Amino acid sequence: MHLSAFTVQQRRAFAVALLCLVVLLVVWRHHGAHPAVAASLQVAPLRPTAAARTAAASSLLVVDVAGAVRHPGLVRVPHGARVADAIARAGGLTHGALRDAVNLAAPVADGQQVLVPSGGSAAAAGEAGTGAPTSGGPVSLSTASVEQLDALPGVGPVTAQKIVAYRQQHGPFTSIEGLDAISGIGPSRIADLKGLVVP
């Protein structure tokens, strides 16, 4: 009788021990899963690449490269870039480019136009030589240099380069009104230039 009672107590003790073991196992698994979750959160990949690309794209300058370059058009250069960098992005100078007429070391700004004249315009200006108009005479739109055109009232260096580039592409001017085809020159500007320029 005493032996059977002892056996029942042993069974109860074994059952309690087994239950405790199961509880410990469940608790261990439960707490062991949290570090894994934390680790997975810590290792989650960050994606700064897209943001970096957006920031890099917005920091680029857009420059219009025209004239005697291999691939004229819009190019994108980083801040601090020089005219030489913009020309390189446009494929470089053509064989007939007048390199000395462009300051390759000048810094570029967003929205700027870099106009590279060709050797043909230099030759035309050279042929004009002493025949170039003096300060008191009219300026020939077809042969004048950028400097001579720049000296005209209301014509800055950018517009002067546009005039030279236009005649390189379309040939000599046949009338003063042909200036209307150049952006930045309208009827009022042409009226102001009458008497000061000739085709």
Secondary structure, DSSP 4 states (H G I P E B T S, - for coil): -HHHHHHHHHHHHHHHHHHHHHHHHHHHHHHHHHHHHHHHHHHPPP-HHHHHHHHHHHT-EEEEEEESBSS-EEEEE-TT-BHHHHHHHTT-B-TTB-GGGS-TTSB--TT-EEEE-BHHHHHHHHHHGGGS--TTSPEETTT--HHHHHTSTT--HHHHHHHHHHHHHH-S-SSGGGGGGSTT--HHHHHHHBTTEE-
